[in-house]
Amino acid sequence: MTIDTKKRFNFKNEGKMVNWWDEKETINSDMLVNNDTLTDIQFTRAKLSGDTLNIEIYQNDESHDHHYLIEIIKDKFKVDYDFSYPSDTTDRKIQTLDFMLTLDTKKFKKGKVVRGYTEFKGKCVQNCYDEMITAKGTFKVTVE
């Protein structure tokens, strides 16, 4: 994990309100999966519990459910990514190969915004169309 307090981590459509299903959602990420603009992940949430911050970058729609998870405990972190199709009958298995994370702060407080950039590289070992999977993008999230 790298901290870069000078980087802005801005992205296109940041903060734009969109109608998503029956709710209004705010675009807080520009993450793409396999560099495909049809598989973007736009929404975020974060929960602070003790010294652990869990960030989820997610999107659910008619074709995919994406869940990109970042867990930060003190100065250590891990990243996990998974997706599913509504018609899935078999669990998907993705082997993590590499990941990285750059944040604008490591001081996490409820109500504060954290911005960053992250990348994930994995290999599908079961139930995917692509063997190699990448997910990368910029995000902002308000800590709850």
PyMOL commands that set and color helices and strands:
alter all, ss='L'
color gray80, all
select strands_A, chain A and resi 2-3+17-20+23-26+31-33+36-41+43-49+52-60+65-73+76-84+93-103+113-126+132-142
alter strands_A, ss='S'
color yellow, strands_A
deselect
rebuild
show_as cartoon
